[in-house]
């Protein structure tokens, strides 16, 4: 089962919970606490990570989310860009101040220095008694400090 790690640019210091993520990805909050613009990014509509994120954070199906953004688009608000892979999201978040995205948690085990994991959302089967699906990050990683990029991944960065 897939787990989703929500990642932000290292400059973002805001604490985030599921309600804050919902506001950010529905464009109800467009600026971070420091006044800098929020730059959300999505993954492809048919990916398991997008389906889990949409269900657990936004509270609906990907189709509902797409319809919501179609309406906003026709009123002048463009939707977040869609990137094709976890690596593309990590690269975007690394290079873009104020960026926020989500990747499969296994991809976040080797995130770049410019990325901070703020929340991990587990599938319903991992929840147990928890209603939010939040998974302890240290438990997921099995270590105190986040690992760094592998040498072959570092070549992808600027």
Buried (B, 14 or more C-beta within 10 A) or exposed (E): EBBBBBBBBBBBEBEBEBEBBBEBBBBEBEEBEEEEEBBBBBBEEEBEBBBBBBBBBBEEEBEEBBEBBEEEEEEEEEBBEBBEBBBBBBBBBBEBBBBBBBBBBEBBBBBBEBBBBBBBBBBEEBBEEEEBBBBEBEEBBEEEEBEEBEEEBEEEEE
